[in-house]
Amino acid sequence: MSSSFFNSIRTGMIARAVTSRRDERIDFLRGLALLIIFIDHVPKNIFEPYTLHAYAFADAAEVFFFISGFVAALVYGRLMMQQGFFAAARRVLRRALVVYAAQLLLLALILIEVSVFLLLNADWNLIAPFRISQFFEYPLEMVGQALILRFQPAYLDILPSYVLLLAFFPLALAGLARNVWYVLVPSFALWLSVQVFSLNLTITIGEHWFFNPFAWQFLFVLGAVFGHPRLKGQMAFLDSRLLFWAAAALTGIIAVLQLSIVLYGINPAIPLLRTADLPLDKSSLQPLRIVSLLALALVVGRLLPPRGALLRYWPTLLVVWCGQSSLQVFCFGALLSSLTLLASFLDGQNAWLQTALCVIGVGLQFVFAAYLQWARNGGRLLSLPASREVPVPVVERQRFDRRL
């Protein structure tokens, strides 16, 4: 099986056809967000200071949640319009169970990783960044806490919030099918309660959930509003040239402010344009992070190439495949990130070694995503025969269905 997989890569049998319903540009952005999350999690690599957070008040996590809401509304909203609420709710809850199972499996694998590391190197201080020592002290209790998503070691704090968002998403679908304000108003009120009253949940070590579900649900819901097929006709205002240029100007200003921090770190003679006390708390998802993400989404959505263009080139195609298998690639990337963290304990956080591991990790995720694509297509990388290739429009730019 594996030999035929690599043979299919060598022969260059790559999908270049545009499917009738799937927009590969969404998968590209989601795959890119997953890869950036991985790079940001590799300690001391030379690429991390220059990823998305160097140009925006938001980072790849915001992109992931926003696009996840967009895709969830696009897929399950269409299903609800065709087959009714209960069919869509079943599919959403089934997906929530899959993500929940992935969280538990990922936790088990990271526990095995750390246990093997401790057998080889008994220095318990080295594993402190994993926030995992409670398991070895109270294993049975932590198993129970893991089942209710309160035990969240390092690299395992995104999926619990995602599980909760999916669990309650059928209610959002029902509201969006009637009136968008039935969902937006309570979602905004819940997010506002986080900003005013610091509403949050706690994990086993007494700290709060890093991805506060009461705050991050608002970004997920915003993505769902832009992605829901019933609301497509209500998004014409996004085509406004004035809105685009305002978003572009805001994105540019934020990029200059953020880049000044990077450049100041390289050369203190370069003026620091941004104060250090801007309200940019990530856990509570403070307003500037949302504004920055929405402005960036509007600009990127307008400048995306036409459908099919990203399928023409190996690098972008590999990123698309990562986005198409987002959950599997995220879990694989989290495992690789934990391995690079273990390696950093042993190599004294050598920047060049960590950078090499980062590059290798990205490459392994590409291979993994290609393998999943190959397996999904019955032993070939082609999704459609080459003779059925669909011509790609050159002039017309389809703008994310004009909803970003």
C-alpha positions in Angstrom: 0.0 0.0 0.0 2.7 2.5 1.0 4.7 1.7 -2.2 1.8 2.5 -4.4 1.2 5.7 -2.5 4.7 6.9 -3.2 4.5 5.7 -6.8 1.4 7.9 -7.3 3.4 10.9 -6.0 6.3 10.2 -8.3 4.1 9.9 -11.3 2.6 13.4 -10.5 -1.0 12.2 -10.5 -2.4 15.3 -8.7 -5.9 16.5 -8.5 -6.4 19.6 -10.7 -10.2 19.5 -11.2 -12.5 21.8 -9.4 -15.3 19.9 -7.6 -18.8 21.4 -8.0 -19.4 22.1 -4.3 -16.1 22.4 -2.5 -14.1 25.6 -2.6 -10.4 24.7 -2.3 -9.6 28.2 -1.2 -11.3 27.7 2.1 -9.3 24.5 2.6 -6.1 26.4 1.7 -6.7 29.0 4.3 -7.6 26.4 7.0 -4.5 24.3 6.0 -2.3 27.4 6.2 -3.7 28.3 9.6 -2.9 24.7 10.9 0.7 24.9 9.6 1.2 28.3 11.2 -0.2 26.9 14.5 2.4 24.2 14.3 5.3 26.6 13.5 4.2 28.8 16.5 4.3 25.8 18.8 7.9 24.7 17.9 10.1 26.3 20.5 12.8 28.9 19.5 12.5 28.2 15.7 13.6 31.2 13.5 10.3 31.4 11.6 8.0 31.9 14.6 8.7 35.6 15.1 7.5 36.3 11.6 4.2 34.4 11.4 0.8 36.0 11.3 1.0 37.6 14.8 3.9 39.7 13.4 1.5 41.5 11.0 -1.9 41.4 12.8 -3.3 41.6 16.3 -4.8 38.1 15.7 -2.9 34.9 14.9 -3.6 31.5 13.3 -5.9 30.4 16.1 -8.4 33.1 15.3 -8.3 32.1 11.6 -8.9 28.5 12.6 -12.0 29.3 14.7 -13.4 31.7 12.2 -13.0 29.4 9.2 -14.3 26.4 11.3 -17.5 28.4 12.0 -17.7 29.4 8.3 -17.4 25.8 7.1 -19.7 24.4 9.8 -22.5 26.8 8.7 -21.8 26.2 5.0 -22.0 22.4 5.3 -24.6 21.9 8.0 -26.7 24.9 7.0 -27.0 23.5 3.5 -27.9 20.1 5.0 -30.5 21.6 7.2 -32.1 23.4 4.3 -32.2 20.1 2.3 -33.0 17.5 5.0 -34.2 19.5 8.1 -33.0 20.4 11.5 -32.7 16.9 13.0 -30.6 15.6 10.2 -28.2 18.5 10.5 -28.1 18.3 14.3 -27.2 14.6 14.1 -24.3 15.3 11.8 -23.0 18.2 14.0 -23.2 16.2 17.2 -21.5 13.2 15.4 -18.7 15.6 14.4 -18.5 16.8 18.0 -18.0 13.2 19.2 -15.3 12.7 16.6 -13.4 15.8 17.8 -14.0 14.7 21.4 -12.5 11.2 20.6 -9.6 12.9 18.9 -8.9 15.0 22.0 -8.8 11.9 24.2 -6.6 9.9 21.7 -4.2 12.8 21.4 -4.0 13.1 25.2 -3.2 9.4 25.4 -0.5 9.6 22.8 1.2 12.6 24.4 1.1 10.9 27.8 2.9 7.9 26.2 5.5 10.3 24.6 6.2 11.9 28.0 6.3 8.6 29.8 8.9 7.3 27.4 10.9 10.5 27.8 10.8 10.1 31.6 12.1 6.5 31.3 15.1 7.8 29.3 15.5 11.0 31.3 14.1 11.1 34.9 14.3 14.8 35.3 10.7 15.8 36.1 11.5 19.5 35.9 11.9 19.2 32.2 8.3 18.2 31.6 6.8 21.1 33.6 5.8 23.0 30.4 3.6 20.1 29.4 1.3 20.8 32.5 1.0 17.0 32.8 2.5 16.1 36.1 -0.9 15.8 37.8 -1.6 12.7 35.7 1.3 10.9 37.2 0.3 12.0 40.8 -3.5 11.3 40.4 -3.9 9.1 37.3 -7.5 7.9 38.0 -8.8 11.3 38.9 -7.1 12.9 35.9 -8.7 10.3 33.6 -12.1 11.4 34.9 -11.1 15.1 34.5 -10.0 14.4 30.9 -13.4 12.9 30.1 -15.1 16.1 31.1 -12.4 18.2 29.2 -10.9 19.8 32.4 -7.5 18.1 32.1 -5.7 20.1 29.4 -2.0 19.7 29.0 0.1 21.7 26.6 -1.1 21.5 23.0 -4.4 20.2 24.1 -6.4 23.4 24.9 -7.9 24.1 21.5 -10.0 21.0 20.8 -12.0 21.2 24.1 -13.4 24.6 23.2 -14.1 23.3 19.7 -16.0 20.4 21.1 -18.2 22.7 23.2 -18.9 25.0 20.2 -20.0 22.1 18.1 -22.1 20.6 20.9 -24.2 23.8 21.0 -24.0 24.6 17.3 -27.4 23.0 16.4 -29.0 25.8 18.4 -27.1 28.3 16.4 -28.2 26.6 13.1 -31.8 26.8 14.2 -31.5 30.5 15.0 -29.6 31.3 11.8 -32.4 29.6 9.8 -34.9 32.1 11.2 -33.2 35.4 11.9 -29.4 36.1 12.2 -30.0 38.4 15.2 -31.4 35.5 17.2 -27.9 34.2 17.2 -25.7 37.2 17.0 -27.2 39.1 19.9 -26.9 36.4 22.6 -23.5 35.4 21.2 -22.3 39.0 21.5 -23.8 39.3 25.0 -21.9 36.2 26.1 -18.6 37.5 24.7 -19.3 40.9 26.4 -19.8 39.1 29.7 -16.3 37.8 29.4 -14.9 41.3 28.8 -16.9 42.7 31.8 -17.1 39.9 34.3 -14.2 37.6 33.2 -16.5 34.7 32.8 -14.6 31.5 32.1 -14.2 27.8 33.0 -11.3 26.3 35.0 -8.9 23.4 34.4 -7.5 21.0 36.9 -4.4 23.1 37.8 -6.8 25.9 38.9 -6.1 28.1 35.8 -8.8 29.2 33.3 -9.4 27.7 29.9 -6.9 29.4 27.6 -9.4 29.4 24.7 -12.2 30.7 26.8 -15.3 29.1 25.1 -17.6 31.9 26.2 -15.4 34.4 24.3 -14.2 32.3 21.3 -17.8 31.2 20.5 -18.4 34.7 19.2 -15.7 34.4 16.5 -17.0 31.0 15.6 -20.5 32.4 15.3 -19.3 35.3 13.2 -17.7 32.8 10.8 -21.0 30.9 10.7 -22.9 34.1 9.8 -20.7 34.8 6.9 -20.8 31.1 5.8 -24.4 30.2 6.1 -26.0 29.7 2.7 -29.3 31.2 3.7 -27.6 34.5 4.5 -25.6 34.8 1.2 -28.0 37.4 -0.2 -27.6 39.6 2.9 -23.8 40.0 2.5 -23.8 42.3 -0.5 -22.4 45.1 1.6 -19.1 43.2 1.7 -18.6 44.1 -2.0 -18.3 47.8 -1.1 -15.1 49.3 -2.4 -15.1 51.8 0.5 -15.3 48.9 3.0 -12.5 47.0 1.3 -10.2 50.0 1.2 -11.0 50.8 4.9 -10.2 47.2 5.8 -7.0 47.3 3.7 -5.9 50.6 5.4 -6.6 49.2 8.9 -4.8 46.0 8.1 -1.8 47.9 6.8 -1.7 50.2 9.9 -1.8 47.2 12.2 0.9 45.4 10.2 3.2 48.5 10.5 2.6 48.6 14.3 3.2 44.9 14.8 6.3 44.8 12.5 7.8 47.7 14.5 8.0 45.3 17.4 9.8 42.7 15.3 12.2 45.2 13.8 12.9 46.8 17.2 13.9 43.4 18.5 16.4 43.1 15.7 17.7 46.7 15.9 16.7 48.9 18.9 17.5 52.0 16.8 14.3 51.3 14.9 11.4 53.2 16.6 8.9 51.1 18.5 5.5 52.3 17.2 3.2 50.2 19.3 2.8 50.4 23.1 3.1 47.2 25.1 -0.2 47.8 27.0 -2.7 47.4 24.1 -5.7 45.3 25.2 -4.9 42.2 23.2 -5.5 39.4 25.6 -5.9 36.2 23.6 -7.8 34.1 26.1 -10.7 36.5 26.5 -10.5 37.5 22.7 -10.4 41.2 23.3 -12.0 43.5 20.7 -8.8 44.5 18.8 -8.1 40.9 17.9 -11.6 40.4 16.4 -11.4 43.7 14.5 -8.0 42.8 13.1 -9.1 39.3 12.0 -12.3 40.6 10.3 -10.3 43.3 8.4 -7.8 40.8 7.3 -10.5 38.3 6.3 -12.2 41.0 4.1 -8.9 41.8 2.4 -7.8 38.2 1.9 -11.3 37.2 0.7 -11.3 39.9 -2.0 -7.7 39.1 -3.2 -8.0 35.3 -3.4 -7.3 33.8 -6.8 -10.1 32.2 -8.8 -11.3 28.7 -8.0 -8.9 26.1 -9.3 -5.8 28.3 -9.4 -4.5 26.8 -6.1 -4.7 23.3 -7.5 -2.2 24.0 -10.2 0.9 24.1 -8.0 2.4 21.5 -5.6 3.0 23.8 -2.6 -0.5 25.3 -2.6 -2.1 21.9 -3.4 -0.3 20.3 -0.4 -1.7 23.1 1.9 -5.2 22.5 0.4 -4.9 18.8 1.3 -3.9 19.8 4.9 -7.1 21.9 5.1 -9.2 19.1 3.7 -8.1 16.8 6.6 -7.9 19.5 9.2 -8.6 17.4 12.3 -6.2 14.7 11.4 -3.5 17.2 10.4 -4.0 19.2 13.6 -3.6 16.2 15.8 -0.5 15.0 13.9 0.9 18.5 14.2 0.2 18.6 17.9 2.1 15.3 18.4 5.0 16.6 16.3 5.0 19.9 18.4 5.2 17.9 21.6 8.2 16.0 20.2 10.0 19.3 19.4 9.3 20.5 22.9 10.9 17.3 24.3 13.8 17.8 21.9 14.2 21.4 23.2 14.7 20.1 26.7 17.6 18.0 25.5 19.3 20.4 23.1 19.1 23.5 25.3 16.7 25.1 22.8 19.2 25.2 20.0 17.5 27.5 17.4 18.9 25.9 14.3 18.0 22.4 15.5 14.5 23.5 16.3 14.2 25.2 13.0 15.3 22.0 11.2 12.7 20.1 13.2 10.1 22.7 12.2 10.9 22.3 8.5 10.8 18.5 8.9 7.5 18.7 10.8 5.9 20.8 8.1 7.1 18.3 5.5 5.8 15.3 7.4 2.4 17.0 7.7 2.4 17.5 3.9 3.2 13.8 3.4 0.5 12.8 5.9 -2.1 15.0 4.2 -1.1 13.6 0.8 -1.5 10.0 2.2 -4.9 10.8 3.6 -5.9 12.2 0.2 -4.5 9.1 -1.5 -6.4 6.8 0.8 -9.6 8.8 0.5 -9.5 8.5 -3.3 -9.0 4.7 -3.3 -5.3 4.5 -3.9 -4.7 7.5 -6.1 -4.0 11.2 -5.6 -6.3 12.1 -8.5 -9.8 13.1 -7.4 -11.0 13.1 -11.0 -9.4 11.7 -14.2 -7.3 14.2 -16.0 -9.5 13.9 -19.1 -12.4 15.4 -17.0 -10.4 18.4 -15.9 -12.5 21.5 -15.5 -11.2 24.7 -17.2 -10.3 27.4 -14.7 -11.7 30.8 -15.3 -8.9 33.4 -15.8 -10.8 36.7 -15.7 -13.6 36.2 -13.2 -12.5 36.1 -9.5 -15.0 34.3 -7.3 -14.6 36.0 -4.0 -15.2 33.3 -1.4 -18.8 33.3 -2.6 -18.5 37.1 -1.8 -19.0 36.3 1.9 -15.6 37.3 3.4 
